Amino acid sequence: MTRLAVLADIHGNLPALEAVIADMEGEHLDQVIVAGDLINIGPFSREVLETVFDRGWVAIRGNHEHYLLDQVAVCPAGERRDWAFLDFLAEQLGDAWLARLAVMPDELSLRFADAPPLRVVHASPGNPFRTVTAVTAESDALAMLAGTDESHIVAGHYHMAFERNLADWQFINPGPAGTPHIGLHDASYAILEGDERGWRVEHRRVPVDYSALYKEMQRLGYVERFGLRGHIIVEQFRYARPLFVSFRRWMRQQHPEQEWTYARLNEFLSGGHLWQYLAPVYQFNRHLLDPAPIDREQADR
């Protein structure tokens, strides 16, 4: 029997990664696989890379590694401020890590003596940006998986743990290790056990203390460097919701061509608009959300 741990979407959250490592102790794993998005958003991208590669884990690139390596393709001129984190991230990582990320694979095809082959992708085969979700129409999901020889697929990107059988394929998402979207400060990952019968999945969630994460974001000056956008990232970790994307969508639809301000963010949060612009699959644990207003002294910075 082969035993693997699979995780994805660490996003520079070292405390979450350390919590997963502690939970893995004593599991007698043959290998640990990281399905992309090791970096960006959180403040510990370099430390996450060092931890993963020092341990000899196997990792692929996700869409955020692509964002870093090919900013021209993913950053339209009008949205450059939304991606200002990437310049800072490149400075943090330095040339050596950028060179290493440049030669990382986008996908893996894993072969085992006693278990079926596994395809590891970030989102879907051949595409690190579009993925199968728990609610994707079966016809659309099958179109994304068409041509994949391996009948067992591991992916991240969706930030939601699930397992789904689609025709001849078993699609496994371990959930986000570092950036949860359902209001819980837990790190998700999965243990896979494989033999001639196939792969069995045990989904795990580990509580994480975020205090070191907040302290490091403060030390690095997220708000001072990036203004409101930096503040939203900090709040995104506190809410454990995709706040940045939801607020940007709301601004584009309700206040097109207008500047982002603290007043607008307060309106978005206190008016309950987050739920309207948050994907339904992430609307668990609504009772945990505390839409505290942002300091009014910063209202129009």
Summary of the structure (lengths in Angstrom):
residues: 301
radius of gyration: 19.2
end to end distance: 57.5
largest distance: 62.7
contacts: 990
relative contact order: 0.14
helix: 43%
strand: 18%
